[in-house]
Amino acid sequence: MNRGINLPTPLRLAASLALTGAIVFLSLVPGYPQEDDAQLLLIVASVPSLLQNTMHFVLYGLLTLFWALTLARFQRFKRPVFWAAVLASGIGIALEYGQLFVPGRYASLMDIGLNTGGVIIGVVLAKTLRLHPLRYPH
């Protein structure tokens, strides 16, 4: 029985890249709203801290899952869940470092911990789907 998610490779890749882009955008928005900011930036900058922390957890879980689903399509990635976790963790650490250079933002070990918790949840979800690199035809 096929329990996996059977989406075409380009759709998987597009979803993974879109989510990665959204996380990069959200992570690098200035920490305090400016009067001349676009409405979207004003909304993002004013999100309460508790919701931001929850979003770290959820978004990095989804990021890991999406990349695991994408990498599972390529035979060269014998361990797609592992590489998805490495990728998501690397993105999280790089963005935390990048926040040192964004007005009103700062790098936080707590955020890295929340990102890591999300990555772990993503790994569990991906393992639940029993991803295997040769499972699906290209």
Secondary structure, DSSP 4 states (H G I P E B T S, - for coil): ---S----HHHHHHHHHHHHHHHHHHHTS-SS--TTS-HHHHHHHT--HHHHHHHHHHHHHHHHHHHHHHHTT-TT-S-HHHHHHHHHHHHHHHHHHHGGGSTT----HHHHHHHHHHHHHHHHHHHHTT--TTSS--
